[in-house]
Amino acid sequence: MTVGQSLAKRVDVSEKVGYATALLMALFDQATDDTEYFCSIVKSVYSVMRTSFESRAKTLQKRKFWASRFPQQVRPKMGRIRQMRRVSM
């Protein structure tokens, strides 16, 4: 993991959107001549943001699903496992 990736994980989502818009505004200032280039950049940034939001939603759905299947009481606590090992030895 690079330094940029670790920083990106710490940054809030709203700040990421703010960074993306600031980047797009800077690119728009430079690329007013080349509209096609600017549109391609906008599309790529949008697709990256959409895929990251979708993957986050999928992981949250999976967590909810498994948490509903296995409530906290059913999961064995670490102390119980250690006690069972001692008894069997």
N, C-alpha and C positions, 0 to 999 in steps of 0.2 A: 504494500500500500504506500503510495507516495504521500508527500506532505500535503499536496493539494487535495487529495481524496479524503484524508483524515480531517482536514479543515472543512471540506464541503459537508462531511457528515455532521459536524458540530453546528454548522450554520442553520438557522431556522429556514423553513420552506418559504416564508414570505420574503426573507432576505434574499434567497436564491432567485425568486421571481424578480425582485428589485435589481439584482445584479444582471439578470438576463435582459431586462428592459434597458438598463443603462448601457449595456454592451450593444444592444440593437440600435439605440439612439446614436452612439458613437459611430457605428458602422454606417448608419443612414447618412450621417454628415459626410462621410467619405465617399459613399457609393451612390450618391444621387445621380451620377452620370450613368452608372451601370445598374439599372433596375432589376435585371434578371439575376445578377449576382446577389443583390440584396435579398430578393425573394427566396433564392435557394438557401441563404443563411437563415432566414426566418423559418423556413420549413424544417431545416435540420435541427434548430434549437427547439422548435415546438415538438418535433417527434421525440427528441431526447427527454424533454420534460414530461411528455405524455407517458412514455414507457416507464419512467421512474415512478410516476404517480401510480400507474397501473400495477407495477410490481409490488409497491408498498401496500396497495389495497389487497392484493392477493395474499400476501404474507399475513396481513391482519385477519383475513377471512379464515385462513388455515389455522391460525392460533385460536380463534373463536371456536372453530369446529372441534379441534382436539380438546380444548378446555371443556366443551360441553359433553364430549364423549367420556372423558376421564375427570370427574370432579376431584378437587384437592384431597378429599377424605380417602378416596380409593388408592391414591398413590402411596406406596409404602415410604415411611419416613426412614431416614438413614439409621437412626438408633435401633429400630426394629430389625433391620437387616443384620446389623452387627451382633445383636443379641442372638439371632437365629444361628449365625455362624459359630458363635461360642458354644451354644448348646449342642450343635451337631459334632463339634470336635470333642 
